[in-house]
Amino acid sequence: MPAPSKSAASRTLKGVPSDASSPSAAAARGQKRQKRAGANPPVTQDPAHVWENDLNIEEVFADATGAARIEKIFQIFGDPKDEYVDVPWFQQDSRPTLISDQLNRPLQQSTVRDYERRIFESGLAVDCRLPWLRWSNGPRQQNYPLLALSFNHRREAFYNAFEKDPNHPMVQQSLKQGLRRCRILHKATPNYIVNWLCSEHNKHHSGSGETALGVMAEAMKVEAAWKRKCAADAITTHHENYQKMYDAFVRRESELFADSVQYFSEAKALARTLESYDAQAAFQEWYLAHGDFLKSSTTPFVCISAMNQMAVLIVKCMRNFHSKSDLKVVLIEALKFCVPSIGTGAHRQIPSPFLAPAARAAMANVTIPMGESVTFKRLLKKKEQKAEDEAIKRKLTTGASIGNGDGEEFEENTAEQKGEEQSQDDGGEGSSDDHGVHGAAASMCGKPNVDAAINALKADKEKERSRKVLKQITKDKNKNKKPKSAAAVAKERAQQEAKPTLELDECDDFKPTISNRSSPQDSRVKTALDDFLCSIRFARMNLAVKISDDEASRSKHFLVSLFLELAWTSSVAVNGKIFKTYSSFRDECQKVFVAAHQRIQIGKESFDPLHLAKNLMSMVNTPASHLQRV
């Protein structure tokens, strides 16, 4: 690969220099070079202690900020100093020249994908910003690979593009030009310098700049520093100026919160909530993969404010009434609606309706009481009707044996009835009309048209007629009954297992209220969120094969996200259909849950639960008729 030409201010890095020197000697040479050039001396002299870790950069460089501080840092810690270096993408043994510095923030995969797309379209824009690097630790003064403090996402994007299509013209163009005008730090540069440079770079990056994740991490770091100071200086909350001292410390400790302590308070509260429910890692993984960091002009402050307000609402609504695992699921999925994101691959586009403060009142839609809802009225009416029918059955069958539907006890009862009816016809004294009616009613339990017969028996004037009708139905049933073959039974069972239907009746155990988990005697009317979680738990009960909590959690994540989209945008697509009403959406989600797990289990003795989410995602736009044919 031809090396870029040298210039007065830039040289090409061709190998690892063999000369080694100590940090103090390197700094001394830099000062002499500045003196010969007539440059101003550094703000801070260069004693050995500036190379130590755990120092405060605000104290070491108290008289310089921004660009001036950056220049002073490279004057002291640069290697080489006052020079820009062109760096090739690969070493002589074809290994990558650059890797990410361990102190840099995690990669935003959505940003990497966007840069990768740009490389294939127009090449890599290497002149937009000077890359900041530092040498790796090793036996030499300058050791490969170089560690990227900035240019990290473009670095990852180039290597990804080269791996996919190394012969692409735009990839070849980027490969030949390499990285231009890099500034490199000494391998012994302390961490407090590297951390500040990374933060300063991200703060002024117009696209992939500081994020809500970085702000939360910074807030927790400042809080930890304040606790150390309180322990060292014996400061307690009882101190009369505690709050003033606290606020002043926060403003002084981090530039992010210099203008707003409220920003710090919200970021700290949100970080603690995510930590309390073990949700931080999962949310961060999703956000880095799908967050819109380049195209959105939304500031981290807006996202932090919306997410904290959402977290307070969810925790207040669910705490003490739902399990910690359910709360974690809802919290993660709800926070996704508070940040701009990108739909990629199988992951749908999640709307972000709460970036405008005026729209956040709609967050409370999930806490609407369901007492007067169509869903509750339907379930309660069905439950009352079922209880009424059961009461009638018990009344009509008092003292009579109830058949099991297989004809065994049923035939015995019929024989007894025949004897009683015969004695009644012969003028026996031990019979009565009521006894005959009860026996006939008992013989009808479990028949397809038993409800019609029961309704007929309600009319006292038609008792005798009903008895004859029941007797005829019994006779026809016993006459036409044929045993099913083993093949027919097996086929019927397979069809039943493949159907996405709910075998149990939800109205049996339905309650319009939800109890406090720690105090069962305390309860409240179910909210929309309460009811939806209960409906998913009920759907799980309908599965013929028990599933693990991990499988159930993956399904719940997906369905809860759909529920939140309906609650906050008034419509959602499921199974290729648009739903705008909760009652129909609720039923569809239960069927999707059952169908997805049945689809996985059929024909498989074991199944990796990691594939469950993919099956659910594939059903979003799959017609229901296709699911039923699985």
C-alpha positions as MATLAB code, in Angstrom:
seq = 'MPAPSKSAASRTLKGVPSDASSPSAAAARGQKRQKRAGANPPVTQDPAHVWENDLNIEEVFADATGAARIEKIFQIFGDPKDEYVDVPWFQQDSRPTLISDQLNRPLQQSTVRDYERRIFESGLAVDCRLPWLRWSNGPRQQNYPLLALSFNHRREAFYNAFEKDPNHPMVQQSLKQGLRRCRILHKATPNYIVNWLCSEHNKHHSGSGETALGVMAEAMKVEAAWKRKCAADAITTHHENYQKMYDAFVRRESELFADSVQYFSEAKALARTLESYDAQAAFQEWYLAHGDFLKSSTTPFVCISAMNQMAVLIVKCMRNFHSKSDLKVVLIEALKFCVPSIGTGAHRQIPSPFLAPAARAAMANVTIPMGESVTFKRLLKKKEQKAEDEAIKRKLTTGASIGNGDGEEFEENTAEQKGEEQSQDDGGEGSSDDHGVHGAAASMCGKPNVDAAINALKADKEKERSRKVLKQITKDKNKNKKPKSAAAVAKERAQQEAKPTLELDECDDFKPTISNRSSPQDSRVKTALDDFLCSIRFARMNLAVKISDDEASRSKHFLVSLFLELAWTSSVAVNGKIFKTYSSFRDECQKVFVAAHQRIQIGKESFDPLHLAKNLMSMVNTPASHLQRV';
ca = [
       0.000    0.000    0.000;
       1.635    3.324   -0.998;
       2.254    5.679    1.887;
       0.830    9.204    1.808;
       3.397   11.899    1.086;
       5.059   13.843    3.869;
       4.343   17.487    4.540;
       5.713   20.161    6.831;
       3.092   19.498    9.474;
       2.473   15.804    8.871;
       4.541   12.644    8.527;
       3.591    9.089    7.680;
       3.916    6.397   10.322;
       5.874    3.528    8.737;
       6.860    1.393   11.711;
       7.389    1.235   15.399;
      10.187    3.626   16.468;
      12.968    1.903   18.375;
      14.036    4.849   20.535;
      12.424    4.897   23.993;
      12.262    7.651   26.521;
      10.558    8.356   29.842;
       7.463   10.580   30.128;
       9.519   13.259   31.890;
      12.161   13.301   29.170;
       9.520   13.435   26.457;
       7.841   16.355   28.195;
      11.161   18.169   28.578;
      11.864   17.875   24.850;
       8.430   19.325   24.156;
       9.101   22.347   26.349;
      12.458   22.978   24.650;
      10.793   22.785   21.231;
       8.187   25.322   22.345;
      10.868   27.638   23.685;
      12.860   27.527   20.435;
       9.671   28.256   18.486;
       8.805   31.180   20.755;
       5.550   29.555   21.877;
       3.881   30.408   25.159;
       4.825   28.061   28.015;
       2.176   25.552   29.130;
      -0.385   26.654   31.666;
       0.920   24.080   34.092;
       4.587   23.233   34.410;
       5.442   19.633   33.706;
       6.568   17.991   36.954;
       6.332   14.236   37.224;
       3.096   14.349   39.199;
       0.975   15.313   36.159;
       1.654   11.803   34.823;
      -0.030   10.244   37.827;
      -3.560    8.883   37.710;
      -6.550   10.005   39.818;
      -5.847   13.708   39.458;
      -8.468   16.358   38.739;
      -7.955   17.937   35.353;
      -9.720   21.101   36.503;
      -6.956   21.588   39.050;
      -4.045   20.547   36.833;
      -5.192   22.815   33.972;
      -7.035   25.422   35.975;
      -6.068   28.305   33.652;
      -7.029   26.716   30.332;
     -10.304   25.428   28.945;
     -11.613   24.094   25.649;
      -9.250   24.257   22.662;
      -6.475   25.880   24.698;
      -6.506   22.986   27.155;
      -6.429   20.450   24.306;
      -3.318   22.086   22.852;
      -1.584   22.088   26.233;
      -2.392   18.402   26.715;
      -0.794   17.422   23.391;
       2.196   19.655   24.127;
       2.830   17.700   27.331;
       1.582   14.193   26.522;
       1.884   14.046   22.731;
       4.144   11.429   21.133;
       5.345   12.788   18.787;
       4.745   16.361   19.900;
       3.482   19.160   17.704;
       3.184   16.805   14.734;
       0.311   15.353   12.733;
       0.788   11.763   11.617;
      -0.782    9.825    8.733;
      -1.655    6.289    9.870;
      -2.350    3.270    7.591;
      -5.349    1.035    8.319;
      -3.322   -2.169    8.560;
       0.074   -3.135    9.919;
       2.673   -4.926    7.815;
       1.359   -8.297    9.040;
      -2.208   -7.311    7.920;
      -3.495   -6.847   11.444;
      -5.646   -3.749   12.113;
      -3.674   -0.698   13.180;
      -6.468    0.723   15.359;
      -8.648   -0.667   18.125;
     -10.986    1.070   20.557;
      -9.493    2.546   23.722;
     -10.887    0.763   26.775;
     -11.730    4.151   28.309;
     -13.851    5.128   25.335;
     -17.615    4.733   25.538;
     -19.340    1.633   24.104;
     -19.894    1.607   20.369;
     -23.254    2.746   19.038;
     -23.981   -0.020   16.546;
     -26.678    2.034   14.825;
     -24.084    4.770   14.191;
     -21.565    2.218   12.927;
     -24.152    0.865   10.468;
     -24.859    4.369    9.179;
     -21.151    5.141    8.647;
     -20.700    1.764    6.960;
     -23.483    2.603    4.515;
     -21.816    5.946    3.775;
     -18.477    4.236    3.072;
     -20.038    2.071    0.360;
     -21.815    5.115   -1.098;
     -19.116    7.798   -1.055;
     -16.098    6.591    0.893;
     -14.844    7.573    4.334;
     -14.783   11.268    5.230;
     -11.400   11.398    6.966;
     -10.939   15.162    6.882;
     -13.991   16.036    8.973;
     -12.077   15.794   12.272;
      -8.547   15.066   13.490;
      -8.359   11.557   14.988;
      -7.006   11.383   18.558;
      -5.102    8.197   19.356;
      -2.643    6.851   21.922;
      -0.042    4.129   21.860;
      -0.677    0.768   23.488;
       1.302   -0.377   26.491;
       4.251   -2.568   25.586;
       8.023   -2.991   25.648;
       8.637   -0.125   23.217;
       7.750    3.508   23.492;
       5.367    3.213   20.540;
       3.423   -0.062   20.415;
       0.700   -1.205   18.047;
      -2.250   -1.317   17.833;
      -3.097    2.334   18.359;
      -6.003    3.048   20.712;
      -8.758    5.260   19.291;
     -10.012    8.038   21.567;
     -11.971    9.633   18.731;
     -12.878    8.411   15.219;
     -13.924    5.167   16.924;
     -17.209    4.612   15.073;
     -15.660    5.374   11.676;
     -12.818    2.993   12.534;
     -15.291    0.184   13.275;
     -17.345    1.018   10.177;
     -14.303    0.830    7.889;
     -13.141   -2.534    9.206;
     -16.702   -3.901    8.871;
     -16.955   -2.636    5.292;
     -13.520   -4.065    4.431;
     -14.528   -7.455    5.821;
     -17.760   -7.497    3.788;
     -16.359   -6.297    0.449;
     -12.615   -5.511    0.412;
     -12.588   -4.911   -3.357;
     -15.359   -2.312   -3.395;
     -14.054    0.885   -5.084;
     -15.012    3.119   -2.171;
     -13.450    0.721    0.343;
     -10.250    0.615   -1.713;
     -10.187    4.406   -1.868;
     -10.497    4.665    1.925;
      -7.848    1.972    2.351;
      -5.321    3.868    0.235;
      -5.803    7.247    1.896;
      -5.584    5.833    5.436;
      -6.128    8.140    8.403;
      -4.846   11.667    7.848;
      -3.410   14.139   10.359;
      -3.717   12.047   13.525;
      -2.560   13.284   16.922;
      -1.112   10.571   19.150;
      -0.627   10.511   22.922;
       2.175    8.817   24.833;
       1.391    5.282   26.050;
       1.736    6.434   29.694;
      -0.842    9.223   29.362;
      -2.890    9.052   32.594;
      -6.538    8.060   32.524;
      -7.860   11.399   33.768;
      -6.444   13.025   30.613;
      -7.884   10.358   28.301;
     -11.303   10.513   29.978;
     -11.461   14.283   29.609;
     -10.442   14.185   25.934;
     -13.096   11.559   25.157;
     -15.755   13.560   26.975;
     -14.702   16.843   25.361;
     -14.760   15.300   21.906;
     -18.232   13.802   22.413;
     -19.593   17.034   23.843;
     -18.885   18.959   20.630;
     -19.763   16.194   18.180;
     -22.768   17.357   16.155;
     -23.972   13.834   15.410;
     -22.916   11.032   17.716;
     -22.212   13.305   20.654;
     -23.014   12.947   24.316;
     -25.906   10.582   24.933;
     -28.375    9.961   27.732;
     -26.350    6.886   28.709;
     -23.206    8.977   29.067;
     -25.038   11.602   31.111;
     -26.355    8.962   33.526;
     -22.869    7.479   33.905;
     -21.423   10.929   34.576;
     -24.104   11.646   37.194;
     -23.289    8.462   39.093;
     -19.578    9.283   38.910;
     -20.183   12.741   40.397;
     -22.398   11.246   43.105;
     -19.657    8.773   44.048;
     -17.122   11.611   44.247;
     -19.474   13.582   46.526;
     -19.840   10.610   48.867;
     -16.063   10.300   49.099;
     -15.799   13.982   49.944;
     -18.507   13.699   52.607;
     -16.717   10.752   54.184;
     -13.373   12.567   54.153;
     -14.704   15.893   55.489;
     -17.374   14.437   57.833;
     -20.190   16.206   55.964;
     -23.713   14.983   56.762;
     -27.202   15.938   55.646;
     -27.679   17.695   58.987;
     -25.210   20.386   57.954;
     -27.036   23.703   57.602;
     -25.489   24.414   54.180;
     -25.545   20.824   52.963;
     -27.657   21.450   49.834;
     -25.665   24.523   48.814;
     -22.405   22.638   49.245;
     -23.804   19.706   47.285;
     -24.995   21.872   44.365;
     -21.706   23.768   44.218;
     -19.755   20.510   44.176;
     -21.865   19.120   41.304;
     -21.397   22.253   39.197;
     -17.672   22.250   39.852;
     -17.116   18.533   39.343;
     -18.680   18.185   35.871;
     -19.176   20.614   33.012;
     -22.269   18.651   31.950;
     -24.141   19.881   35.021;
     -22.550   23.310   35.362;
     -25.700   25.043   34.097;
     -28.379   22.851   35.686;
     -28.306   20.854   38.910;
     -31.830   19.635   38.054;
     -30.329   17.896   35.015;
     -27.971   16.076   37.389;
     -30.797   15.148   39.783;
     -32.958   13.641   37.019;
     -30.049   11.712   35.501;
     -29.058   10.329   38.912;
     -32.647    9.338   39.775;
     -33.111    7.572   36.434;
     -29.805    5.715   36.753;
     -30.745    4.541   40.251;
     -34.156    3.322   39.084;
     -32.638    1.282   36.265;
     -30.071   -0.115   38.672;
     -32.727   -1.011   41.269;
     -34.650   -3.157   38.795;
     -31.582   -4.579   37.028;
     -32.691   -2.933   33.778;
     -29.682   -0.785   32.884;
     -27.704   -3.369   30.884;
     -30.705   -4.488   28.813;
     -31.799   -0.940   28.007;
     -28.243    0.122   27.142;
     -27.825   -2.845   24.793;
     -31.026   -1.943   22.934;
     -30.272    1.794   22.876;
     -26.758    1.354   21.459;
     -28.106   -0.991   18.778;
     -31.186    1.003   17.717;
     -30.875    4.569   19.005;
     -30.933    7.374   16.443;
     -27.735    9.244   17.356;
     -26.953   10.934   14.043;
     -30.167   12.237   12.491;
     -31.979   13.366   15.600;
     -31.487   16.843   17.017;
     -32.919   15.784   20.383;
     -30.583   16.646   23.252;
     -29.718   14.194   26.047;
     -31.416   16.558   28.503;
     -34.788   16.099   26.751;
     -34.402   12.301   26.713;
     -33.317   12.176   30.373;
     -36.273   14.324   31.426;
     -38.802   12.193   29.505;
     -37.315    8.890   30.686;
     -37.224    9.941   34.330;
     -40.865   11.067   34.204;
     -41.804    7.755   32.587;
     -39.849    5.716   35.142;
     -41.558    7.482   38.050;
     -44.994    6.758   36.535;
     -44.302    3.064   35.857;
     -42.751    2.360   39.260;
     -45.529    4.170   41.107;
     -48.208    2.254   39.178;
     -46.667   -1.225   39.397;
     -44.662   -1.365   42.618;
     -46.280   -3.601   45.269;
     -48.844   -4.894   42.750;
     -46.628   -6.768   40.282;
     -43.476   -8.849   40.426;
     -40.074   -7.222   40.026;
     -39.530   -9.120   36.781;
     -42.762   -7.740   35.274;
     -41.854   -4.227   36.365;
     -38.450   -4.601   34.711;
     -40.080   -5.662   31.428;
     -42.501   -2.731   31.370;
     -39.830   -0.230   32.449;
     -37.440   -1.208   29.657;
     -40.125   -1.199   26.973;
     -41.627    2.102   28.159;
     -38.266    3.909   28.130;
     -37.797    2.964   24.472;
     -40.643    5.360   23.628;
     -38.722    8.264   25.228;
     -35.703    8.271   22.896;
     -35.420    8.564   19.107;
     -34.720    5.169   17.543;
     -34.303    3.414   14.200;
     -36.150    0.314   13.029;
     -33.647   -2.217   11.698;
     -34.078   -5.737   10.363;
     -36.731   -7.616   12.331;
     -37.002   -4.791   14.867;
     -39.903   -2.496   14.161;
     -39.711    1.288   14.336;
     -40.692    2.372   17.847;
     -42.273    5.843   17.934;
     -40.972    8.484   20.330;
     -44.040   10.615   21.190;
     -42.752   12.118   24.449;
     -39.790   14.198   23.308;
     -42.024   17.276   23.467;
     -42.860   18.044   27.135;
     -46.422   19.044   26.207;
     -47.143   15.508   24.956;
     -46.126   13.721   28.160;
     -49.589   13.871   29.703;
     -50.453   10.924   27.448;
     -48.073    8.740   29.472;
     -50.905    8.281   31.972;
     -53.007    6.403   29.394;
     -51.637    3.116   30.727;
     -52.982    3.903   34.215;
     -56.610    4.474   33.140;
     -58.975    2.480   35.450;
     -60.689   -0.344   33.582;
     -63.801   -0.635   35.765;
     -66.183    0.704   33.091;
     -64.336   -0.659   30.067;
     -65.933   -2.846   27.398;
     -63.499   -5.638   28.253;
     -64.423   -5.709   31.930;
     -68.166   -5.477   31.262;
     -67.961   -8.393   28.842;
     -65.979  -10.598   31.233;
     -68.112   -9.717   34.253;
     -71.356  -10.327   32.350;
     -70.083  -13.680   31.136;
     -68.988  -14.610   34.653;
     -72.390  -13.696   36.111;
     -74.240  -15.627   33.387;
     -72.044  -18.653   33.958;
     -72.649  -18.527   37.714;
     -76.399  -18.286   37.113;
     -76.344  -21.296   34.780;
     -74.331  -23.324   37.267;
     -76.817  -22.486   40.009;
     -79.713  -23.707   37.830;
     -77.837  -26.918   37.052;
     -77.149  -27.593   40.707;
     -80.796  -26.956   41.563;
     -82.072  -29.276   38.838;
     -79.610  -32.076   39.578;
     -79.966  -32.168   43.371;
     -79.884  -35.765   44.528;
     -79.114  -37.212   41.084;
     -75.898  -38.671   39.708;
     -74.206  -36.713   36.945;
     -72.789  -38.655   34.049;
     -69.226  -38.202   32.842;
     -70.254  -37.927   29.199;
     -68.989  -41.406   28.292;
     -72.378  -43.136   28.756;
     -71.417  -45.190   31.848;
     -73.221  -43.511   34.730;
     -75.598  -42.023   32.210;
     -76.944  -45.428   31.209;
     -77.289  -46.481   34.844;
     -79.353  -43.388   35.567;
     -81.477  -44.054   32.509;
     -82.182  -47.577   33.720;
     -83.238  -46.274   37.106;
     -85.517  -43.764   35.408;
     -87.094  -46.543   33.342;
     -87.890  -48.501   36.490;
     -89.356  -45.454   38.180;
     -91.359  -44.521   35.119;
     -92.664  -48.088   34.830;
     -93.772  -48.110   38.453;
     -95.402  -44.741   37.908;
     -97.271  -46.059   34.866;
     -98.375  -49.076   36.921;
     -99.799  -46.757   39.557;
     -96.882  -47.089   42.018;
     -96.952  -44.752   44.968;
     -93.211  -44.182   45.312;
     -92.789  -41.981   42.237;
     -93.292  -38.342   41.552;
     -93.020  -35.981   38.606;
     -90.237  -33.990   40.234;
     -88.094  -37.080   40.725;
     -88.487  -38.006   37.101;
     -87.554  -34.496   35.956;
     -84.439  -34.460   38.134;
     -83.311  -37.795   36.794;
     -83.823  -36.661   33.219;
     -81.940  -33.431   33.908;
     -79.087  -35.427   35.398;
     -78.919  -37.543   32.295;
     -78.552  -34.430   30.148;
     -75.494  -32.958   31.892;
     -72.634  -32.714   29.449;
     -74.848  -32.810   26.291;
     -74.344  -30.261   23.499;
     -77.860  -28.785   23.917;
     -78.101  -28.961   27.709;
     -78.486  -25.188   28.051;
     -81.534  -25.227   25.771;
     -83.051  -28.003   27.884;
     -82.327  -26.140   31.105;
     -84.028  -23.013   29.793;
     -87.094  -25.109   28.914;
     -87.197  -26.493   32.433;
     -87.458  -22.973   33.843;
     -91.125  -22.886   32.851;
     -93.141  -24.798   35.439;
     -96.044  -25.236   33.048;
     -93.858  -27.241   30.604;
     -92.182  -29.628   33.032;
     -93.803  -32.709   31.598;
     -93.028  -31.733   28.027;
     -89.402  -31.039   28.951;
     -89.101  -34.459   30.585;
     -90.200  -36.167   27.383;
     -87.814  -34.068   25.277;
     -84.907  -34.931   27.537;
     -85.818  -38.600   27.419;
     -85.845  -38.597   23.619;
     -82.478  -36.796   23.438;
     -80.981  -39.376   25.767;
     -82.295  -42.243   23.664;
     -80.957  -40.717   20.423;
     -77.541  -40.087   21.930;
     -77.090  -43.657   23.139;
     -78.331  -44.993   19.815;
     -76.032  -42.919   17.593;
     -72.933  -42.976   19.774;
     -69.955  -44.604   18.024;
     -66.460  -45.064   19.473;
     -63.728  -42.974   17.810;
     -60.787  -44.715   16.188;
     -57.266  -44.159   17.523;
     -56.302  -42.313   14.325;
     -59.284  -39.971   14.632;
     -58.439  -39.236   18.252;
     -54.786  -38.527   17.364;
     -55.777  -36.266   14.465;
     -58.235  -34.330   16.610;
     -55.609  -33.854   19.312;
     -53.013  -32.601   16.796;
     -55.480  -30.128   15.314;
     -56.397  -28.889   18.761;
     -52.739  -28.369   19.702;
     -52.061  -26.424   16.499;
     -54.987  -24.058   16.962;
     -54.140  -20.685   18.563;
     -57.175  -20.844   20.835;
     -57.645  -20.439   24.568;
     -58.979  -23.613   26.143;
     -59.620  -22.085   29.567;
     -62.352  -19.552   30.214;
     -60.856  -16.308   31.489;
     -64.073  -15.251   33.174;
     -63.772  -18.117   35.701;
     -60.996  -16.443   37.696;
     -61.489  -12.895   36.481;
     -61.364  -10.128   39.085;
     -61.854   -6.408   38.371;
     -59.388   -5.514   41.145;
     -55.730   -6.281   41.828;
     -54.326   -6.983   45.286;
     -51.247   -5.544   46.932;
     -48.570   -8.267   46.964;
     -47.389   -7.379   50.473;
     -50.876   -6.670   51.887;
     -53.449   -8.858   50.076;
     -56.319   -7.199   51.932;
     -55.491   -3.934   50.127;
     -56.584   -3.732   46.506;
     -57.455   -1.258   43.756;
     -59.301   -1.305   40.460;
     -57.143   -2.679   37.662;
     -55.586   -0.210   35.264;
     -55.132   -0.890   31.561;
     -51.546   -1.972   32.225;
     -52.621   -4.274   35.081;
     -55.252   -5.931   32.911;
     -52.921   -6.493   29.970;
     -50.275   -8.162   32.138;
     -52.975  -10.363   33.681;
     -54.240  -11.301   30.215;
     -50.743  -12.449   29.186;
     -50.407  -14.514   32.353;
     -53.753  -16.125   31.528;
     -52.584  -16.883   27.981;
     -49.539  -18.642   29.420;
     -51.861  -20.873   31.477;
     -53.421  -22.099   28.207;
     -50.195  -23.614   26.907;
     -50.214  -27.406   26.762;
     -46.435  -27.465   27.343;
     -45.009  -25.409   30.173;
     -42.441  -22.803   29.160;
     -39.565  -21.299   31.130;
     -39.683  -17.859   32.710;
     -37.034  -16.739   30.226;
     -39.213  -17.710   27.259;
     -42.229  -16.037   28.837;
     -40.218  -12.874   29.501;
     -39.106  -12.591   25.873;
     -42.693  -12.915   24.699;
     -43.864  -10.416   27.278;
     -41.289   -7.820   26.151;
     -42.647   -7.939   22.625;
     -46.350   -7.880   23.525;
     -45.961   -5.152   26.166;
     -44.252   -2.979   23.561;
     -47.248   -3.437   21.251;
     -49.626   -2.572   24.094;
     -47.719    0.628   24.889;
     -47.765    1.643   21.238;
     -51.551    1.239   21.162;
     -51.944    3.194   24.413;
     -49.752    6.076   23.278;
     -50.376    6.289   19.522;
     -53.977    4.959   19.312;
     -53.159    2.225   16.787;
     -50.838   -0.749   16.346;
     -50.277   -3.479   13.745;
     -50.516   -7.125   14.841;
     -50.827  -10.151   12.557;
     -51.092   -7.900    9.538;
     -54.105   -6.060   10.983;
     -54.412   -2.560   12.417;
     -55.985   -2.429   15.879;
     -57.465    0.725   17.367;
     -59.563   -0.746   20.180;
     -58.141   -2.376   23.287;
     -60.663   -5.218   23.581;
     -59.939   -6.706   20.147;
     -56.189   -6.063   20.507;
     -56.175   -7.851   23.868;
     -57.770  -10.986   22.418;
     -55.379  -10.993   19.470;
     -52.299  -10.754   21.715;
     -53.450  -13.736   23.758;
     -53.843  -15.791   20.574;
     -50.450  -14.645   19.266;
     -48.795  -15.670   22.534;
     -50.338  -19.148   22.467;
     -49.790  -19.638   18.721;
     -46.123  -18.596   18.881;
     -45.262  -21.057   21.622;
     -47.299  -23.859   20.066;
     -45.554  -23.219   16.782;
     -42.205  -23.619   18.506;
     -43.121  -26.761   20.421;
     -44.784  -28.774   17.629;
     -42.392  -31.389   16.298;
     -39.541  -30.316   18.597;
     -38.488  -32.003   21.802;
     -36.275  -29.083   22.791;
     -35.955  -25.538   21.532;
     -33.510  -22.721   22.155;
     -35.456  -19.891   23.852;
     -33.335  -17.333   21.991;
     -35.395  -18.094   18.871;
     -38.678  -17.265   20.584;
     -38.431  -13.514   20.070;
     -37.739  -14.033   16.365;
     -40.879  -16.153   16.020;
     -42.947  -13.489   17.731;
     -41.450  -10.734   15.590;
     -42.272  -12.686   12.430;
     -45.935  -12.818   13.466;
     -46.400   -9.049   13.525;
     -47.248   -8.979    9.834;
     -48.345  -12.615    9.403;
     -52.077  -13.084    8.654;
     -53.964  -15.004   11.309;
     -55.047  -17.590    8.733;
     -51.395  -18.529    8.174;
     -50.848  -19.017   11.889;
     -53.801  -21.377   12.114;
     -52.370  -23.565    9.344;
     -49.052  -24.049   11.157;
];
